[in-house]
Amino acid sequence: MSEVGRKVLSGRAIPLMLASAAIIAPARAFAPALALKAFGRMHTTIAADKQFPFRQTLRGGGYKYQAESSRGVFHTAMKGNHDYDYDYLCIGGGSGGVRSSRIAAGHGAKVALVECAKGGDTKDGGFGGLGGTCVNVGCVPKKLMTYGAHYTHDVHDAANYGWEIPQPKLNWKKFIDNKNKEIARLNGIYSNMLKNAGVEVIDGYAKLVDAHTVDIDGKKVTAETILVAVGGWPMMPKVEGGELAITSNEAFFLEERPKRVVVVGGGYIALEFAGIFKGYGAEVTQIYRGDMWLRGFDMDVRQHVLAEYKEQGIDVRFNCNIAKMEKNSDGSIKVTYEDGSTQETDIVMYATGRVPRTKNLNCEAAGVKLDAGGAIIVDEGFQTSVPSIYAVGDVINRIQLTPIALAEGHCLADTLFGGKPRKTDYSDVPTAVFSSPPIGTVGLTEEEARAKYKNVHIYRSTFRGMKHTISGRQEKTMYKLVVDADTDKVLGVHMVDPAAGEVIQLAGVCIKAGVTKTHFDSTIGVHPTAAEEMCTMRTRVPDAVPEKAAA
């Protein structure tokens, strides 16, 4: 036990407490009464919990406590005053772990981050690495592939604008090589960013041992506080011949562009890859076991994108599932569906969800509780069932988005080490699906709004964008506003538009600010743009007439 601990337990620490508080918080107005109250509370907790002396009161949030500003100050005061190797050890170098460790180090904590994969330009090492799923096998390479897939559209559209362009030839290997180089560059940027912040990056695989210990490839390392930010992993359902299929992980490292692809799933990842493969010239079939894809999205958006995919020639099949897969002598795959029909394809890609990556983390042995799906259970302060262990990001399975993990990790570091306790706001999160064309959405869907509010007005506009009046492409754009008629407040904004990802970000700011329909109506539109439609929709969509009861 440290000298401070012995003096606290013996009741002779008041002068030292006051001096320590004054030294570590010179910029703050020092309040002796607050210091005495905080340390008195710590003394009481020590008697009640001898297993982890004075740690429950030195962190923000938790099962028993709400985060308060004094707790952050005194956690900072105790940094380094323990026998552990680190103040803060993060398992996982994705968005949440990198952000939280970097911010904690900026607050003066001694921080280490453990990441097991090198990332970059190899299949085996490329599934992970600094930056996590987003950088290595998620948002970033997906967006690059989306850009690449759209060049076929651009070449086609250019013809009616007078450009005589020879038929383009795809060099898939060149694209994949360039994509890998870009990811490796980003891995390096993350590495330098962490080192510059004072975070020690440990290359290895970590698993929990106990409340303050992790095992990194056989070596025991200790920390006062541990953060688990290991993210998620693609889920592969059990199906006969399932070893022949790939997931989004492998899709980023295909050596050749497949000519025929079956995409299984109805979520945003499935839609994005169906559009990517189609744009690169493949014959694409997308199957989904349910009646309609994009569960949780506004129904008008779901139906609009369905029409667009069918217009592009993507074979979309609902209420369809694979019974088995068999490998043919030529390397292709024979797919047998549950209805007995068959199909030949080169690639079967499953995009049927992601699960928290806790399988080999040793959570249960360390006392960290998981839910039925393998997600780590945390309270609103991200504290697990073990008071010194926290978790953020996809591993807690709240909202699986990079910006959410960033926000959670930042909030946690500020609360634990910065004296700035705060919570993550999960309301009205804007998001985009980089389908073809892309989707943007924020706030309530029409279905959610009608279930919650009495008088809901809908404003919707569907039209062919100006570019395509000459290109000849039949692609259409849709904008939609969901409004509470009683207050005029805009409850939701939804769109399908090539610029949806850009536009929805500012729409998210508007929703956060409490924008009303009158605000939209009184704003001068930017002409000629598709987005000006949000400021010119005056006539609401008539309410659906209830079906008459059968006679």
RODO-2510 file (C-alpha; in nm, 4 decimals, decimal comma):
residues 551
     n   res          X          Y          Z
     1     m     0,0000     0,0000     0,0000
     2     s     0,1214     0,3526    -0,0802
     3     e     0,2206     0,6090     0,1823
     4     v    -0,0977     0,8055     0,1125
     5     g    -0,3055     0,4922     0,1676
     6     r    -0,1423     0,4184     0,5022
     7     k    -0,1922     0,7749     0,6226
     8     v    -0,5593     0,7731     0,5133
     9     l    -0,6261     0,4459     0,6911
    10     s    -0,4539     0,5659     1,0052
    11     g    -0,6550     0,8880     1,0037
    12     r    -0,3513     1,1190     0,9737
    13     a    -0,3867     1,2309     0,6124
    14     i    -0,5798     1,5602     0,6238
    15     p    -0,2801     1,7925     0,5786
    16     l    -0,1441     1,5724     0,2993
    17     m    -0,4867     1,5575     0,1346
    18     l    -0,5232     1,9336     0,1276
    19     a    -0,1720     1,9827    -0,0026
    20     s    -0,2159     1,7197    -0,2761
    21     a    -0,5428     1,8723    -0,3941
    22     a    -0,3885     2,2175    -0,4116
    23     i    -0,0847     2,0915    -0,6059
    24     i    -0,2656     1,8848    -0,8685
    25     a    -0,5408     2,1369    -0,9430
    26     p    -0,3712     2,4790    -0,9367
    27     a    -0,6012     2,6134    -1,2067
    28     r    -0,9138     2,5193    -1,0155
    29     a    -1,0555     2,7095    -0,7226
    30     f    -0,9542     2,4932    -0,4270
    31     a    -1,2315     2,4079    -0,1831
    32     p    -1,1071     2,2489     0,1433
    33     a    -1,4589     2,1487     0,2406
    34     l    -1,5035     1,9619    -0,0893
    35     a    -1,1690     1,7895    -0,0430
    36     l    -1,2553     1,6778     0,3081
    37     k    -1,5937     1,5523     0,1920
    38     a    -1,4444     1,3542    -0,0971
    39     f    -1,1686     1,1977     0,1097
    40     g    -1,4092     1,1241     0,3923
    41     r    -1,6271     0,9370     0,1457
    42     m    -1,3192     0,7473     0,0261
    43     h    -1,2312     0,6513     0,3870
    44     t    -1,5816     0,5114     0,4364
    45     t    -1,5616     0,3072     0,1164
    46     i    -1,2271     0,1571     0,2168
    47     a    -1,3826    -0,0009     0,5210
    48     a    -1,6652    -0,1471     0,3136
    49     d    -1,4524    -0,2751     0,0259
    50     k    -1,1111    -0,4058     0,1208
    51     q    -1,0576    -0,5898    -0,2065
    52     f    -1,0010    -0,2717    -0,4102
    53     p    -0,8969     0,0027    -0,1611
    54     f    -1,0080     0,3544    -0,2564
    55     r    -1,0798     0,2775    -0,6203
    56     q    -1,4560     0,2797    -0,6348
    57     t    -1,4708     0,6479    -0,5471
    58     l    -1,1928     0,7490    -0,7849
    59     r    -1,3743     0,6987    -1,1163
    60     g    -1,6684     0,8611    -1,2867
    61     g    -1,9979     0,6771    -1,3183
    62     g    -2,0712     0,3258    -1,1986
    63     y    -2,3376     0,1000    -1,0580
    64     k    -2,3396     0,2717    -0,7192
    65     y    -2,2443     0,6263    -0,8050
    66     q    -2,3196     0,9062    -1,0455
    67     a    -2,0167     1,0824    -1,1902
    68     e    -1,9464     1,4155    -1,0284
    69     s    -1,6768     1,6752    -1,0871
    70     s    -1,4874     1,6159    -0,7622
    71     r    -1,4421     1,2527    -0,8526
    72     g    -1,2632     1,3426    -1,1758
    73     v    -1,0314     1,5826    -0,9933
    74     f    -0,9277     1,3312    -0,7322
    75     h    -0,8864     1,0497    -0,9816
    76     t    -0,6343     1,2744    -1,1512
    77     a    -0,4730     1,3397    -0,8148
    78     m    -0,4100     0,9701    -0,7623
    79     k    -0,2629     0,8991    -1,1084
    80     g     0,0558     0,7007    -1,0725
    81     n     0,0161     0,6660    -0,6963
    82     h    -0,0240     0,2891    -0,7110
    83     d     0,1779    -0,0225    -0,7767
    84     y     0,0323    -0,0995    -1,1204
    85     d     0,2236    -0,0758    -1,4473
    86     y    -0,0219     0,1770    -1,5949
    87     d    -0,3009     0,4095    -1,4925
    88     y    -0,5048     0,3102    -1,7980
    89     l    -0,4693     0,0130    -2,0317
    90     c    -0,6829    -0,0126    -2,3434
    91     i    -0,7427    -0,3477    -2,5118
    92     g    -0,8157    -0,2755    -2,8772
    93     g    -0,6821    -0,0124    -3,1145
    94     g    -1,0038     0,0806    -3,2914
    95     s    -1,1912     0,4086    -3,2840
    96     g    -1,3009     0,3914    -2,9190
    97     g    -0,9730     0,2628    -2,7799
    98     v    -0,7503     0,5027    -2,9716
    99     r    -0,9599     0,8072    -2,8842
   100     s    -0,9973     0,7174    -2,5167
   101     s    -0,6294     0,6330    -2,4648
   102     r    -0,5122     0,9462    -2,6435
   103     i    -0,7418     1,1743    -2,4437
   104     a    -0,6508     1,0032    -2,1159
   105     a    -0,2800     1,0515    -2,1897
   106     g    -0,3515     1,4154    -2,2622
   107     h    -0,4980     1,4436    -1,9118
   108     g    -0,1704     1,3148    -1,7696
   109     a    -0,2414     0,9440    -1,7266
   110     k     0,0183     0,6768    -1,7986
   111     v    -0,1505     0,4845    -2,0807
   112     a    -0,0833     0,1731    -2,2866
   113     l    -0,2856     0,0405    -2,5782
   114     v    -0,2726    -0,3213    -2,6957
   115     e    -0,3538    -0,4122    -3,0548
   116     c    -0,2883    -0,7593    -3,1926
   117     a    -0,2917    -0,7046    -3,5694
   118     k    -0,0432    -0,5170    -3,7824
   119     g    -0,2957    -0,4130    -4,0463
   120     g    -0,1948    -0,2853    -4,3876
   121     d    -0,1324    -0,4855    -4,7016
   122     t    -0,1653    -0,8555    -4,6144
   123     k    -0,4752    -1,0673    -4,5919
   124     d    -0,3840    -1,2274    -4,2606
   125     g    -0,2773    -0,8994    -4,0998
   126     g    -0,5218    -0,6734    -4,2754
   127     f    -0,8394    -0,7647    -4,0888
   128     g    -0,7313    -0,5555    -3,7917
   129     g    -0,4724    -0,3044    -3,6891
   130     l    -0,4585     0,0460    -3,5505
   131     g    -0,7806     0,2152    -3,6503
   132     g    -0,9832    -0,1000    -3,5964
   133     t    -1,2628    -0,2197    -3,8216
   134     c    -1,3347     0,1277    -3,9571
   135     v    -0,9881     0,1843    -4,1003
   136     n    -0,8949    -0,1723    -4,1964
   137     v    -1,2092    -0,3622    -4,2979
   138     g    -1,4930    -0,1141    -4,2630
   139     c    -1,5827     0,2457    -4,3341
   140     v    -1,2634     0,3582    -4,5059
   141     p    -1,1944     0,0769    -4,7557
   142     k    -1,5697     0,0427    -4,8129
   143     k    -1,5936     0,4092    -4,9110
   144     l    -1,2910     0,3726    -5,1392
   145     m    -1,4566     0,0752    -5,3080
   146     t    -1,7772     0,2748    -5,3431
   147     y    -1,5855     0,5533    -5,5186
   148     g    -1,4262     0,3004    -5,7531
   149     a    -1,7549     0,1296    -5,8335
   150     h    -1,9136     0,4579    -5,9441
   151     y    -1,6644     0,5256    -6,2204
   152     t    -1,8595     0,2924    -6,4480
   153     h    -2,1601     0,5205    -6,3943
   154     d    -1,9525     0,8265    -6,4699
   155     v    -1,8201     0,6821    -6,7959
   156     h    -2,1716     0,5901    -6,9030
   157     d    -2,3160     0,9267    -6,8039
   158     a    -2,0396     1,1187    -6,9842
   159     a    -2,1495     1,0018    -7,3287
   160     n    -2,4570     1,2242    -7,3503
   161     y    -2,2494     1,5160    -7,2255
   162     g    -2,0371     1,4853    -7,5385
   163     w    -1,7447     1,2818    -7,4073
   164     e    -1,6428     0,9959    -7,6326
   165     i    -1,4605     0,7639    -7,3919
   166     p    -1,3341     0,4198    -7,4966
   167     q    -1,4697     0,1237    -7,3070
   168     p    -1,2771     0,1246    -6,9761
   169     k    -1,0742    -0,1771    -6,8655
   170     l    -1,0592    -0,2711    -6,4983
   171     n    -0,7275    -0,3500    -6,3280
   172     w    -0,8627    -0,4938    -6,0036
   173     k    -0,5213    -0,5814    -5,8631
   174     k    -0,4011    -0,2241    -5,9047
   175     f    -0,7013    -0,0935    -5,7155
   176     i    -0,6611    -0,3431    -5,4282
   177     d    -0,2886    -0,2630    -5,4037
   178     n    -0,3619     0,1100    -5,3873
   179     k    -0,6347     0,0534    -5,1314
   180     n    -0,3954    -0,1475    -4,9147
   181     k    -0,1292     0,1217    -4,9370
   182     e    -0,3785     0,3828    -4,8204
   183     i    -0,4853     0,1683    -4,5249
   184     a    -0,1203     0,1116    -4,4303
   185     r    -0,0663     0,4879    -4,4433
   186     l    -0,3575     0,5403    -4,2063
   187     n    -0,2244     0,2696    -3,9717
   188     g     0,0980     0,4695    -3,9559
   189     i    -0,0854     0,7927    -3,8847
   190     y    -0,2698     0,6298    -3,5945
   191     s     0,0579     0,4913    -3,4594
   192     n     0,2273     0,8321    -3,4703
   193     m    -0,0764     1,0027    -3,3218
   194     l    -0,0712     0,7687    -3,0230
   195     k     0,3034     0,7978    -2,9721
   196     n     0,2888     1,1770    -2,9932
   197     a     0,0162     1,1728    -2,7270
   198     g     0,2406     0,9677    -2,4978
   199     v     0,0519     0,6384    -2,5329
   200     e     0,2643     0,3219    -2,5323
   201     v     0,1474     0,0933    -2,8132
   202     i     0,1961    -0,2771    -2,7396
   203     d     0,1815    -0,5163    -3,0355
   204     g     0,0145    -0,8298    -2,9053
   205     y    -0,3056    -1,0102    -2,8142
   206     a    -0,4505    -0,9285    -2,4732
   207     k    -0,7031    -1,1106    -2,2611
   208     l    -0,8360    -1,0340    -1,9163
   209     v    -0,6973    -1,2090    -1,6086
   210     d    -0,8560    -1,0204    -1,3192
   211     a    -0,9742    -0,6737    -1,2211
   212     h    -0,6343    -0,5148    -1,2799
   213     t    -0,4377    -0,7648    -1,4878
   214     v    -0,4239    -0,8595    -1,8546
   215     d    -0,2235    -1,1298    -2,0251
   216     i    -0,0437    -1,0100    -2,3394
   217     d     0,0902    -1,3127    -2,5239
   218     g     0,1897    -1,4763    -2,1945
   219     k     0,3162    -1,1661    -2,0185
   220     k     0,1167    -1,0238    -1,7255
   221     v     0,0625    -0,6469    -1,7275
   222     t    -0,1327    -0,4514    -1,4650
   223     a    -0,3329    -0,1297    -1,4689
   224     e    -0,5447     0,0639    -1,2225
   225     t    -0,8171     0,0959    -1,4883
   226     i    -0,8737    -0,1263    -1,7911
   227     l    -1,0742    -0,0373    -2,1015
   228     v    -1,2072    -0,3073    -2,3340
   229     a    -1,2614    -0,1721    -2,6859
   230     v    -1,2183    -0,4798    -2,9044
   231     g    -1,5084    -0,4076    -3,1401
   232     g    -1,7075    -0,6659    -3,3337
   233     w    -1,6644    -0,9379    -3,5937
   234     p    -1,8775    -1,0570    -3,8888
   235     m    -2,1276    -1,3257    -3,7969
   236     m    -2,1447    -1,6346    -4,0166
   237     p    -2,4598    -1,8470    -3,9716
   238     k    -2,4276    -2,2232    -3,9648
   239     v    -2,5066    -2,3596    -4,3094
   240     e    -2,3868    -2,6655    -4,4975
   241     g    -2,0814    -2,5675    -4,6995
   242     g    -2,0488    -2,2411    -4,5073
   243     e    -1,6699    -2,2590    -4,5288
   244     l    -1,7013    -2,1692    -4,8987
   245     a    -1,8552    -1,8293    -4,8204
   246     i    -1,6793    -1,5046    -4,7328
   247     t    -1,7703    -1,2077    -4,5136
   248     s    -1,6987    -0,8386    -4,5532
   249     n    -1,3507    -0,9021    -4,4094
   250     e    -1,2416    -1,1195    -4,7011
   251     a    -1,4264    -0,9067    -4,9565
   252     f    -1,1651    -0,6339    -4,9116
   253     f    -0,8845    -0,8706    -5,0145
   254     l    -1,0257    -1,0571    -5,3148
   255     e    -0,7483    -1,1289    -5,5636
   256     e    -0,9848    -1,1038    -5,8588
   257     r    -1,3090    -0,9227    -5,9204
   258     p    -1,5814    -1,1868    -5,9163
   259     k    -1,8086    -1,2101    -6,2197
   260     r    -2,1051    -1,3486    -6,0238
   261     v    -2,1867    -1,2682    -5,6625
   262     v    -2,4594    -1,3736    -5,4194
   263     v    -2,4855    -1,1330    -5,1257
   264     v    -2,6739    -1,2667    -4,8237
   265     g    -2,8295    -1,0112    -4,5901
   266     g    -3,0585    -0,7117    -4,5766
   267     g    -2,8657    -0,4622    -4,3671
   268     y    -2,6566    -0,1671    -4,4730
   269     i    -2,3356    -0,3699    -4,5237
   270     a    -2,5149    -0,6093    -4,7591
   271     l    -2,6650    -0,3234    -4,9595
   272     e    -2,3338    -0,1430    -4,9838
   273     f    -2,1471    -0,4460    -5,1161
   274     a    -2,4248    -0,5383    -5,3577
   275     g    -2,3898    -0,1894    -5,5044
   276     i    -2,0088    -0,2109    -5,5063
   277     f    -1,9951    -0,5457    -5,6870
   278     k    -2,2586    -0,4318    -5,9374
   279     g    -2,0666    -0,1126    -6,0060
   280     y    -1,7524    -0,3138    -6,0730
   281     g    -1,9399    -0,5148    -6,3343
   282     a    -2,0495    -0,8300    -6,1537
   283     e    -2,3846    -1,0043    -6,1863
   284     v    -2,5334    -0,9576    -5,8401
   285     t    -2,8055    -1,1447    -5,6558
   286     q    -2,8990    -1,0178    -5,3111
   287     i    -3,1103    -1,2414    -5,0912
   288     y    -3,2759    -1,1674    -4,7590
   289     r    -3,4698    -1,4047    -4,5368
   290     g    -3,7322    -1,1414    -4,4411
   291     d    -4,0087    -0,9591    -4,6244
   292     m    -3,8216    -0,6282    -4,6618
   293     w    -3,4621    -0,5162    -4,6089
   294     l    -3,3148    -0,2270    -4,4057
   295     r    -3,5118    -0,3012    -4,0903
   296     g    -3,5381     0,0102    -3,8739
   297     f    -3,5142     0,2541    -4,1640
   298     d    -3,8036     0,4636    -4,2912
   299     m    -4,0283     0,2568    -4,5178
   300     d    -4,0196     0,5120    -4,8004
   301     v    -3,6396     0,4893    -4,7985
   302     r    -3,6475     0,1100    -4,8019
   303     q    -3,8877     0,0973    -5,0948
   304     h    -3,7059     0,3693    -5,2873
   305     v    -3,3694     0,1925    -5,2691
   306     l    -3,5343    -0,1355    -5,3669
   307     a    -3,6675     0,0256    -5,6840
   308     e    -3,3240     0,1724    -5,7593
   309     y    -3,1469    -0,1626    -5,7184
   310     k    -3,3955    -0,3382    -5,9435
   311     e    -3,3539    -0,0608    -6,2034
   312     q    -2,9766    -0,1252    -6,1986
   313     g    -3,0294    -0,4954    -6,2643
   314     i    -2,9567    -0,6324    -5,9172
   315     d    -3,1616    -0,9466    -5,8560
   316     v    -3,3207    -0,8829    -5,5150
   317     r    -3,4992    -1,1764    -5,3529
   318     f    -3,6915    -1,1613    -5,0254
   319     n    -3,8048    -1,4549    -4,8095
   320     c    -3,5074    -1,6414    -4,9474
   321     n    -3,2326    -1,8342    -4,7694
   322     i    -2,9486    -2,0701    -4,8571
   323     a    -2,9808    -2,4376    -4,7602
   324     k    -2,6320    -2,5456    -4,8708
   325     m    -2,3295    -2,4583    -5,0834
   326     e    -2,1127    -2,6948    -5,2850
   327     k    -1,7854    -2,6328    -5,4657
   328     n    -1,7760    -2,7173    -5,8360
   329     s    -1,4750    -2,8611    -6,0164
   330     d    -1,4035    -2,5246    -6,1807
   331     g    -1,3891    -2,3482    -5,8427
   332     s    -1,7326    -2,1916    -5,8687
   333     i    -2,0037    -2,2482    -5,6082
   334     k    -2,3396    -2,4189    -5,6483
   335     v    -2,5973    -2,2604    -5,4183
   336     t    -2,9077    -2,4552    -5,3231
   337     y    -3,1870    -2,2473    -5,1732
   338     e    -3,4392    -2,3649    -4,9168
   339     d    -3,7090    -2,3837    -5,1849
   340     g    -3,4952    -2,6321    -5,3803
   341     s    -3,3855    -2,3970    -5,6574
   342     t    -3,0159    -2,3675    -5,7430
   343     q    -2,7771    -2,1037    -5,8698
   344     e    -2,4153    -2,0971    -5,9862
   345     t    -2,1920    -1,8198    -5,8568
   346     d    -1,8279    -1,7282    -5,8028
   347     i    -1,8648    -1,5715    -5,4584
   348     v    -2,1149    -1,6010    -5,1756
   349     m    -2,0763    -1,3161    -4,9302
   350     y    -2,2590    -1,3205    -4,5972
   351     a    -2,3425    -0,9839    -4,4429
   352     t    -2,5838    -1,1053    -4,1781
   353     g    -2,4711    -0,8962    -3,8845
   354     r    -2,1755    -0,8495    -3,6525
   355     v    -2,1175    -0,9797    -3,3016
   356     p    -1,9058    -0,8411    -3,0155
   357     r    -1,5533    -0,9851    -3,0279
   358     t    -1,5458    -1,1247    -2,6750
   359     k    -1,5051    -1,4951    -2,7528
   360     n    -1,1393    -1,5284    -2,6446
   361     l    -1,1219    -1,2296    -2,4117
   362     n    -1,1640    -1,4326    -2,0906
   363     c    -1,4386    -1,1978    -1,9667
   364     e    -1,6244    -1,4493    -1,7516
   365     a    -1,3108    -1,5651    -1,5714
   366     a    -1,2293    -1,2037    -1,4886
   367     g    -1,5833    -1,1428    -1,3602
   368     v    -1,6998    -0,9258    -1,6525
   369     k    -2,0623    -1,0079    -1,7326
   370     l    -2,1859    -1,0541    -2,0889
   371     d    -2,5366    -1,0508    -2,2339
   372     a    -2,6833    -1,3388    -2,4357
   373     g    -2,5272    -1,2046    -2,7552
   374     g    -2,1780    -1,1788    -2,6111
   375     a    -2,1822    -0,8015    -2,5590
   376     i    -2,0207    -0,6627    -2,2444
   377     i    -2,2824    -0,5272    -2,0061
   378     v    -2,2067    -0,1729    -1,8900
   379     d    -2,3893     0,1042    -1,7076
   380     e    -2,4341     0,4560    -1,8450
   381     g    -2,0793     0,5373    -1,7376
   382     f    -1,9426     0,2367    -1,9377
   383     q    -1,8459     0,0552    -1,6178
   384     t    -1,8720    -0,3243    -1,6288
   385     s    -1,9595    -0,5614    -1,3463
   386     v    -1,5941    -0,5279    -1,2383
   387     p    -1,5530    -0,1695    -1,1075
   388     s    -1,2034    -0,1174    -1,2510
   389     i    -1,2933    -0,2451    -1,6010
   390     y    -1,4811    -0,0369    -1,8592
   391     a    -1,5934    -0,0993    -2,2173
   392     v    -1,6918     0,1163    -2,5154
   393     g    -1,7713     0,0763    -2,8846
   394     d    -1,9185    -0,2157    -3,0750
   395     v    -1,8288    -0,4588    -2,7956
   396     i    -2,1107    -0,3112    -2,5839
   397     n    -2,3518    -0,3278    -2,8808
   398     r    -2,5359     0,0010    -2,8415
   399     i    -2,5042     0,1795    -3,1771
   400     q    -2,2401     0,0229    -3,4002
   401     l    -2,1004     0,3361    -3,5609
   402     t    -1,7476     0,4779    -3,5583
   403     p    -1,8522     0,8242    -3,4342
   404     i    -2,0391     0,6610    -3,1443
   405     a    -1,7287     0,4707    -3,0336
   406     l    -1,5264     0,7922    -3,0599
   407     a    -1,7771     0,9807    -2,8468
   408     e    -1,7954     0,7039    -2,5852
   409     g    -1,4191     0,6744    -2,5552
   410     h    -1,3746     1,0500    -2,5266
   411     c    -1,6470     1,0858    -2,2636
   412     l    -1,4957     0,8072    -2,0572
   413     a    -1,1432     0,9519    -2,0613
   414     d    -1,2709     1,2968    -1,9670
   415     t    -1,4744     1,1497    -1,6822
   416     l    -1,2035     0,9242    -1,5416
   417     f    -0,8984     1,1430    -1,5854
   418     g    -0,9986     1,4949    -1,6870
   419     g    -1,2313     1,6079    -1,4098
   420     k    -1,5024     1,6614    -1,6729
   421     p    -1,7671     1,3936    -1,6126
   422     r    -2,0191     1,3643    -1,8947
   423     k    -2,2393     1,1142    -2,0717
   424     t    -2,2713     1,0129    -2,4366
   425     d    -2,5837     1,1444    -2,6083
   426     y    -2,7382     0,8750    -2,8274
   427     s    -3,0354     1,0802    -2,9451
   428     d    -3,0808     1,1874    -3,3082
   429     v    -2,7641     1,0293    -3,4448
   430     p    -2,7258     1,1067    -3,8177
   431     t    -2,5979     0,8250    -4,0341
   432     a    -2,5446     0,7319    -4,3963
   433     v    -2,5579     0,4096    -4,5932
   434     f    -2,3246     0,4172    -4,8933
   435     s    -2,5544     0,2151    -5,1118
   436     s    -2,6053     0,3054    -5,4783
   437     p    -2,7497     0,5691    -5,4475
   438     p    -2,6622     0,6518    -5,0836
   439     i    -2,9050     0,6947    -4,7945
   440     g    -2,9011     0,9643    -4,5279
   441     t    -3,1174     0,9534    -4,2171
   442     v    -3,1539     1,1269    -3,8799
   443     g    -3,4295     1,1359    -3,6211
   444     l    -3,7547     0,9420    -3,6205
   445     t    -3,8886     0,7418    -3,9121
   446     e    -4,2483     0,8021    -4,0150
   447     e    -4,3477     0,4761    -3,8487
   448     e    -4,1777     0,5698    -3,5206
   449     a    -4,3246     0,9193    -3,5266
   450     r    -4,6815     0,7989    -3,5817
   451     a    -4,6459     0,5575    -3,2909
   452     k    -4,5286     0,8379    -3,0617
   453     y    -4,7121     1,1522    -3,1763
   454     k    -5,0794     1,2172    -3,2459
   455     n    -5,0548     1,4484    -3,5473
   456     v    -4,7706     1,3722    -3,7865
   457     h    -4,7328     1,5473    -4,1204
   458     i    -4,5159     1,4057    -4,3978
   459     y    -4,3446     1,6070    -4,6695
   460     r    -4,1873     1,4013    -4,9459
   461     s    -4,0450     1,4720    -5,2886
   462     t    -3,9180     1,2196    -5,5434
   463     f    -3,7602     1,3411    -5,8653
   464     r    -3,4964     1,2790    -6,1287
   465     g    -3,1847     1,4822    -6,0586
   466     m    -3,0764     1,7471    -6,3075
   467     k    -2,7617     1,5549    -6,4038
   468     h    -2,9631     1,2608    -6,5279
   469     t    -3,1995     1,4623    -6,7460
   470     i    -2,9116     1,4524    -6,9954
   471     s    -2,7178     1,1423    -6,8865
   472     g    -3,0231     0,9271    -6,9507
   473     r    -2,9851     0,7401    -6,6223
   474     q    -3,3200     0,6688    -6,4556
   475     e    -3,1860     0,7133    -6,1016
   476     k    -3,4165     0,9142    -5,8772
   477     t    -3,3655     1,1205    -5,5636
   478     m    -3,5948     1,1339    -5,2603
   479     y    -3,6180     1,3819    -4,9737
   480     k    -3,8539     1,3443    -4,6792
   481     l    -3,9384     1,5441    -4,3670
   482     v    -4,1325     1,4011    -4,0725
   483     v    -4,3034     1,6785    -3,8738
   484     d    -4,4987     1,6991    -3,5477
   485     a    -4,7960     1,9078    -3,6628
   486     d    -4,8806     2,0225    -3,3106
   487     t    -4,5422     2,1868    -3,2477
   488     d    -4,4106     2,2254    -3,6056
   489     k    -4,0925     2,0486    -3,4917
   490     v    -3,9124     1,8387    -3,7503
   491     l    -3,8798     1,4901    -3,6037
   492     g    -3,6884     1,3222    -3,8831
   493     v    -3,5062     1,3862    -4,2105
   494     h    -3,4558     1,1067    -4,4630
   495     m    -3,3057     1,1098    -4,8101
   496     v    -3,1767     0,8977    -5,0953
   497     d    -2,9369     1,1082    -5,2977
   498     p    -2,5789     1,0911    -5,4300
   499     a    -2,4827     1,3573    -5,1732
   500     a    -2,6866     1,2090    -4,8866
   501     g    -2,3840     1,1440    -4,6676
   502     e    -2,2802     1,5085    -4,6859
   503     v    -2,6253     1,6650    -4,6552
   504     i    -2,7447     1,4515    -4,3645
   505     q    -2,4587     1,5746    -4,1438
   506     l    -2,5960     1,9300    -4,1477
   507     a    -2,9516     1,7986    -4,1175
   508     g    -2,8343     1,6286    -3,7975
   509     v    -2,7192     1,9630    -3,6592
   510     c    -3,0602     2,1098    -3,7425
   511     i    -3,2455     1,8283    -3,5668
   512     k    -3,0222     1,8671    -3,2598
   513     a    -3,1020     2,2385    -3,2537
   514     g    -3,4788     2,1714    -3,2569
   515     v    -3,5465     2,2893    -3,6115
   516     t    -3,9075     2,3456    -3,7177
   517     k    -4,0773     2,3129    -4,0527
   518     t    -4,1128     2,6911    -4,0542
   519     h    -3,7328     2,7186    -4,0328
   520     f    -3,6977     2,5027    -4,3424
   521     d    -3,9693     2,6979    -4,5262
   522     s    -3,8141     3,0354    -4,4433
   523     t    -3,4636     2,9334    -4,5549
   524     i    -3,3616     3,0389    -4,9045
   525     g    -3,2675     2,7359    -5,1101
   526     v    -2,9380     2,6944    -5,2917
   527     h    -3,0234     2,6724    -5,6617
   528     p    -2,9886     2,4552    -5,8600
   529     t    -2,9350     2,1691    -5,6145
   530     a    -3,1309     1,8654    -5,5082
   531     a    -3,1031     1,9623    -5,1406
   532     e    -3,2999     2,2839    -5,1941
   533     e    -3,6024     2,0570    -5,2121
   534     m    -3,5969     2,0455    -4,8313
   535     c    -3,6768     2,4182    -4,8303
   536     t    -3,9449     2,4100    -5,0980
   537     m    -4,1710     2,1219    -4,9912
   538     r    -4,4953     2,2987    -4,8968
   539     t    -4,7638     2,0393    -4,9675
   540     r    -4,7775     1,7536    -4,7240
   541     v    -4,8440     1,3956    -4,8233
   542     p    -5,2108     1,3085    -4,7590
   543     d    -5,2662     1,0745    -4,4670
   544     a    -5,3424     0,7168    -4,5635
   545     v    -5,7120     0,6385    -4,5607
   546     p    -5,7852     0,3585    -4,3106
   547     e    -5,9133     0,0435    -4,4750
   548     k    -6,2860    -0,0049    -4,4226
   549     a    -6,3837    -0,2970    -4,2107
   550     a    -6,5084    -0,5904    -4,4079
   551     a    -6,8853    -0,6027    -4,4280
***
